[in-house]
Amino acid sequence: VITGWEHGRHRRQRTERAAPETEPPDEPPWPDPDLGYRHVAAGFRDPGAMIDFAERAVSSAARLNEVVWAVVDPTSERELHRRLGPAHARVVFADPGGAHSYSAQTIVARRVMRLHTATAGGARATVVVQHGSPPEGEPGHRCRVDAGCNAALEGMAATLICLYPLGDDGRMAPDAYWNHPELLAGDTTHPNPDYLPPDRVFAANPTPPAPPLGPATGESGFGPGQSLRAVRAEAERYGTMADLGARRSQGLVLAVCELVNNSIEHGAGHGTVSWWVLGDRVVAQVHDAGRMCGAPPGLGPPEWAAPRGRGVWMARRVSETVHIWTGRDGTYARCEF
Amino acid sequence: MATRNESPPPAVGVRDMSAGPGEPTPLDPDGLRLSVLRLGRTVVVLVAGEVELVNARRLTETLTAELSTGPSALVVDLDEVRFFTSMGLTALVLAQREAGSRGITMHVVATGDATRLPLRLTGLLDELAVYRTRDEALEGLPLGPG
């Protein structure tokens, strides 16, 4: 049993801030702010019970001055609005991972960016996610989002609470047991004995290819010991062709160079870059014959003193989408602008 | 396609401050130029050109070598860098770690987008002591003899 959910600490916290107007009688015990990253799964047979819990989760976090997101279906959102009253303004009804993307790793990286900013001033963040409804995609996609968060959010002052419907067997979907170190039972969380580290989840549930794009506009090669000058020149040329503007063009150059760097250092050492200019969009795709296993790289920022691990993270920060996957003939890294 | 560059890295030029600004020296064949100014107990490493996979090791080695001479301060001046990748960030982080462990002050000069964008995206703009001009970076550092 996680002791951080006990009432005393929670109450003491709350008395430190300006008088709250009302105090719900059935307050759930709530996370200890010192606990770092938490990822909790909670299963509900009854949609009403799920809403009750979601309401208590978001209102309790909001009262602790946390930054709160709720990722719920439209019906639940309307109901939470109604129940929270004016307090609903404290809750962002959206995914910190932004709009839905085919790329689970892109959603994870966006969540990391958003949560990083939100918690930079010392606040804690809580994200309540209702699973099992569109547009979250197929279960494998949701599973990779959850496992990716586990890989990237470690150490961050954030709580992710995932709400699952319970099946007829009284159990949540299998990925709930793989990806959540804590399971809620009543008002308490318990360590989950079936939790799997993200690398194992990605090994069992690998990232699928990005959608096909048709014939490429152009292709160029790269290899070890070569300067990236030629790749830079290509990126600038395609950026101009799509009229990306100075800032996005600079991002494109940086992103593609970092993905090529990553391929030379960790992949086969040589490969190709394919380019697509699609109206005002540019897509670049780096391919090498190497294989990637485990969680995708660069989902979050490294510690400042870490010598490596910045290249792909930078590419993700400047691109709309960065999707890295291993197929039958090697590893692909696609970035979209 | 070019093959791996097996030739020994070009030497690092040491500039004499009394010479004043002259014609810019051309970049080395690997796209990078490193030169060193010694101002009292402060060492300034001037970096110009492109910092990427093929040449970043030279930057790391130069910074390490200068730190090992035991200055009071090291200034890494990236003012003339026009392309900067994560490999350059690695060089800065390794140098900062080394400087920290030796009690040496390290300042970085980053002026343009080419260097400031990667520093900003990775949070290093806040973690390292980054200045916009060399004059700002040198302020307060021991520049006199002895």
Chai-1 contact restraints between the chains, C-beta under 6 A:
chainA,res_idxA,chainB,res_idxB,connection_type,confidence,min_distance_angstrom,max_distance_angstrom,comment,restraint_id
A,G223,B,M1,contact,1.0,0.0,6.0,A-B,restraint_1
A,P224,B,R4,contact,1.0,0.0,6.0,A-B,restraint_2
A,G225,B,R4,contact,1.0,0.0,6.0,A-B,restraint_3
A,G225,B,N5,contact,1.0,0.0,6.0,A-B,restraint_4
A,Q226,B,A2,contact,1.0,0.0,6.0,A-B,restraint_5
A,S227,B,G31,contact,1.0,0.0,6.0,A-B,restraint_6
A,S227,B,V54,contact,1.0,0.0,6.0,A-B,restraint_7
A,L228,B,E52,contact,1.0,0.0,6.0,A-B,restraint_8
A,C257,B,T85,contact,1.0,0.0,6.0,A-B,restraint_9
A,E258,B,S86,contact,1.0,0.0,6.0,A-B,restraint_10
A,N261,B,L53,contact,1.0,0.0,6.0,A-B,restraint_11
A,P301,B,G123,contact,1.0,0.0,6.0,A-B,restraint_12
A,W304,B,E127,contact,1.0,0.0,6.0,A-B,restraint_13
A,A305,B,R97,contact,1.0,0.0,6.0,A-B,restraint_14
A,P307,B,T90,contact,1.0,0.0,6.0,A-B,restraint_15
A,P307,B,V93,contact,1.0,0.0,6.0,A-B,restraint_16
A,P307,B,L94,contact,1.0,0.0,6.0,A-B,restraint_17
A,R310,B,S86,contact,1.0,0.0,6.0,A-B,restraint_18
A,R310,B,L89,contact,1.0,0.0,6.0,A-B,restraint_19
A,R310,B,T122,contact,1.0,0.0,6.0,A-B,restraint_20
A,G311,B,S86,contact,1.0,0.0,6.0,A-B,restraint_21
A,M314,B,L121,contact,1.0,0.0,6.0,A-B,restraint_22
A,R317,B,L121,contact,1.0,0.0,6.0,A-B,restraint_23
